């Protein structure tokens, strides 16, 4: 039983007790249809091997497209949309499940191996009560009677820290929060007492303060039930908290595979080192100078027809060429603040001053010059660009619109902007669908810059990107700030991003600014309870961080 | 350079033949439209390729001229219906509020009356000219297009890129025609193929009922009407226009399907 890839030895020597899961030289391919070429077969996973003993957790980490989810699903002998498992073996409890016929597979899936999806909201049937969905596979496989399965589910709810465990299962999926639903899905996976659970980015869609609770709950449940687990994520700091071993993947190949401590503390490969040191951007804080460029004064706002204020009495200042980071979990009102500033949601009270003079509250009342000076970059670059326009039109339109540039003059400026965002001129005639995620966000940045604004509102611009790509975007934004002297209002929930770029910080919670000041002031103790919770919830690249935080934090997260 | 799939090529060829026939009718029709050239319901012969009709006119010539009328009216009515329907639909979606409410309720009102009955009432009052036919058919049908265009556009107006255009200060014209229309085009084009055929059928129905194209001129529906008695005697003259309508319907939709797949591509139709 020699390892097929001698360069990357499996962390366990042969001759151990028989592993629960033994993936040997797994190869997966798909047919791709590149533009202008004949369809061809592409290898998605190129000979990956891994072993997992009962009760252990294997972390799969890599950026999107690395093949981590594909490998995770192969542990269920499943290939998603058009993917073919073309070679290798997946031994589960000693037999190769890739060779099993459909009937045999049905006996394995949901009984020996189960799956927790990234978006629990999309994975639950909204029309069926949680309990019925959670016990379904246990009943289907005859593992337990209904009463036994429900009793087990209730005890799992308790282990996972769900509210009112006895009655939780009676609710429908829409009646519980995202974090609770993710835990319910973990309960669903654990209910039939499987030997292996595949967790596919279970906390990625959650807020930091919620993520930490779900993470702790999952870790507890894995330990208590002694199940083996594959934990897939793109966040190395997260996987470091739960995994015993980590496999770093890139382009469908194993980059590095070893015990968690070794990967985090002594990475051997260049790529792993980059992942470990990601978000270590050094940005010295610049003190505010002169009069504020943007001044939000006592703004309260509510959505039409909703009696509750989404923003209440928000006041912040932003100085020219500086970055103000607005931090908070989802629902804290940070995006609403952006909408109030740009004029999409006129405030109920208070005013927004730009360069000393009040901005008209409604978008329609603002002059073209006001609009030009205040640009916005969105979280989802995909939907922020018209898919039917080429990059040239997307970047060129603000040039035409604000400066009346046409033809060659406009194209020249578009090329300059493409250079500024570190993309070649060859991109001018591409459509957004022909760009990668990071490139799309760069084009959106260029579109904002084309207007020569004095303030850019960045709404979670890096949250949808892989860590290394996000790093590149942040560095680009910082460089552009130096060159163009533009101010950023940076909305984010990610504290590492805040540390990397902010000059001043406003912490928002339930529509109020709970802490506001320069970066040093805000990040220096003593903290208020919410800031403490938020700061401590951001995963750190450190072993045992999770336990440390849970032992020390003062305020419980809302448990969403 | 562009590879056309076989089905689209077939559709294009047949559609082109029909349109060419319509355009060149006076030159390719062997006899004038209304001239009586033979006996009643003569079978097909070298002289009369499709035989003659109920009063002895050459059926092939009448088919060619009738096709000219049918295709001409249906095309104009479809264009009118798409122009009004999609412009109003997109505007309603972008403007929202009372503009949307007023237009949508008006459309609901018109749609609640069966189209055929509405058309029959209007046409029995107005003089039956080609202009009235086109206007009545086009405007009645534009309600369907309006509904589709509005439904498609409502989904697009909430996208970030439309908000980005609004924040830039773009006017309604740019937002409707440059941001939304290109993204709404593929369902609209697919619908256009279907709608054109509905127009052909609608016009044929009207003519069959005597309220469409008036004798001695005829469209395909009128030819069916003139020759329907012949079916009892085993004379197939009435089936010829039916076959023509079917052939046109299929070929136009083959083309529409092809356009749909090409315009759905987000890579500017390059490759694939």
Contacts between the chains, C-beta under 8 A, distances in Angstrom:
chain1	res1	chain2	res2	distance
A	33	B	271	7.9
A	33	B	272	6.1
A	34	B	271	7.3
A	35	B	267	5.1
A	35	B	270	5.3
A	35	B	271	3.3
A	35	B	272	6.7
A	36	B	270	6.0
A	36	B	271	3.9
A	37	B	271	7.0
A	342	B	167	5.7
A	343	B	167	8.0
A	344	B	163	7.3
A	344	B	166	7.9
A	344	B	167	7.6
A	363	B	166	6.6
A	363	B	167	7.0
A	366	B	169	7.6
A	368	B	169	5.1
A	371	B	167	6.6
A	371	B	168	6.3
A	371	B	169	4.3
A	372	B	169	7.9
A	375	B	167	7.7
A	376	B	164	7.0
A	376	B	167	5.8
A	378	B	160	4.8
A	378	B	164	7.2
A	380	B	160	6.4
A	383	B	159	5.0
A	383	B	160	4.4
A	383	B	161	6.5
A	384	B	160	4.1
A	384	B	161	5.6
A	384	B	164	5.8
A	385	B	161	5.5
A	386	B	161	4.6
A	386	B	178	7.8
A	386	B	179	5.5
A	386	B	182	7.3
A	386	B	183	7.0
A	387	B	183	6.8
A	387	B	266	4.8
A	388	B	182	3.8
A	388	B	183	5.7
A	388	B	266	7.5
A	389	B	178	7.9
A	389	B	182	7.7
A	390	B	268	7.4
A	397	B	168	7.4
A	398	B	168	6.2
A	401	B	168	6.1
A	401	B	169	7.2
A	401	B	170	7.1
A	431	B	266	5.9
A	431	B	267	5.4
A	431	B	268	5.5
A	432	B	266	7.4
A	433	B	266	3.8
A	433	B	267	5.5
A	434	B	267	5.7
A	447	B	164	7.7
A	451	B	168	7.6
